[in-house]
Amino acid sequence: MPERPLGRVTILGLGLMGGSLARAITAVDAAERVTGWSPRSTERDAALTAGAVGFASADWRQAVADADMVVLAMPLGAAVEMLPDVGAATPSAVTLTDVVSLKQPLADGAEAARVGDRWVGAHPMVGGASSGFWASRSDLYQDARVWVVSGTASGEHRERVEALWRAVGATTEEIDAGGHDRAMALASHLPQLVSNALAGVLASEGLSPSALGPGGCDMTRLASSSPDMWLDLLAHSHPDLVKGLRGVAVEAERIADYVETLDLAELSKVMRRTATWRERR
Amino acid sequence: MPERPLGRVTILGLGLMGGSLARAITAVDAAERVTGWSPRSTERDAALTAGAVGFASADWRQAVADADMVVLAMPLGAAVEMLPDVGAATPSAVTLTDVVSLKQPLADGAEAARVGDRWVGAHPMVGGASSGFWASRSDLYQDARVWVVSGTASGEHRERVEALWRAVGATTEEIDAGGHDRAMALASHLPQLVSNALAGVLASEGLSPSALGPGGCDMTRLASSSPDMWLDLLAHSHPDLVKGLRGVAVEAERIADYVETLDLAELSKVMRRTATWRERR
């Protein structure tokens, strides 16, 4: 095991995710070199000033030159677009990875670009309300769970990506791209859009948000999420998101029927079943 | 203004709500006498031992004898059932009130029992996960908002109920029974049942609750609510709850269509509209 096991790491994107990863790798001195790229000069300057990266470039081709591992730390759409170019610009020994919260679009892109043997996608289960390098911190990944999609990559590349996340204090779990995206569609995207649906109805009914109690607040908090981040994800969502939304519609109609007909036995069944499920948490 | 402006207060029910009210009135010494009734001897004994009430009786008729004001602090169904009997057992100078979270069923009951001139319903916007006298505390109503339904009651009775809540540190707001119940149907009952609908779908899809992130947790927390408390409320819910549930079903289907057809412009509109509404909070 070399002293700095990650070799030369290039991080494309210096926002919350990429910036925090650069800070964390540098903090534990796990790489021979950390190079950053961002289209924004303010972010590059801030990352250099903070010592998060040793080098920063406005040209991503220059940034990936000589790298052992390239991390795409950018929104999904940008990552899907950039992966084939980065693949073409780097030799086959270079490990390609990313931190995007959906994996199938990148798995498909990696296969199409013939870099499936060296792309090892990752999704760290972290985040924050703020974005940009200014929100980044060296302990963002400490104790985080990171999904790793090894797909068809060879052992050497898998090991390098596992080592990356271990180095910054995270725990990795293997998953296949489709299973990962389905779980995200149900656990994250569906609750988001159900919150939007509920808030849309409350807005149409003229309810003031100040009338909400703690439960109503919880149920509409996601409705204030920024569309910018979400549209990118929704454009590539797993098909089970649509299935889940239609399922919620059916379930809401069914519950409405029970309330309307005062079928308290069925309402009790619905509530007991979900309480039992939720308490398994 | 007499030294102890509330006179002789009888609280029927010594759970979280009634027990806390007894403790609070006693703590500020606002009543000449606080009498409690509970069908459970353990609750009566606990309330006496804690000094929350000066007297406790196993017979509600005995407890309301000589009272200036009677507070029904019990679940909705029990309060609807008891209000006519308490009205018949007390002279017309006695103020009748309650702390139930729906007001129209009691307003209707008061009118039918010909006590509309002295029933002043109240709904303190407080609560807790726990119930029973053991969960009660003297500061439960401190700084709380209390909806007061004056209906057709005379000034003297209104003033006594306003004085009760002022004495325990709460702020009162007047509302009509129907408007109150509609707001509760939208702000509280609808979010509850939408959480059940979402959790029901996630359970059917086999998602483990441990896969939920912070947003998914928020959206399914209410799904673990106790059916016991809710069935009583849902049996008397405002008709706009059913309308709201069907509205959420329509909205969920509409959003599903947008996701399925990748109509990001419409998805963006939906999200921006709900974010704007939610930020008015």
Interface residues (C-beta under 8 A of the other chain):
Chain A: M125 A183 L186 A187 S188 L190 P191 Q192 L193 V194 S195 N196 A197 L198 A199 G200 V201 L202 A203 S204 E205 L207 S208 P209 S210 A211 L212 G213 G215 G216 C217 D218 M219 T220 R221 L222 A223 S224 S225 S226 P227 W230 L231 L234 A235 S237 D240 L241 V242 G244 L245 R246 G247 V248 A249 V250 E251 A252 E253 I255 A256 V259 E260 L262 L264 L267 S268 V270 M271 R272 R273 T274 A275 W277 R278 E279 R280 R281
Chain B: M125 G127 A183 L186 A187 S188 L190 P191 Q192 L193 V194 S195 N196 A197 L198 A199 G200 V201 L202 A203 S204 E205 L207 S208 P209 S210 A211 L212 G213 G215 G216 C217 D218 M219 T220 R221 L222 A223 S224 S225 S226 P227 W230 L231 L234 A235 S237 D240 L241 V242 G244 L245 R246 G247 V248 A249 V250 E251 A252 E253 I255 A256 V259 E260 L262 L264 L267 S268 V270 M271 R272 R273 T274 A275 W277 R278 E279 R280 R281
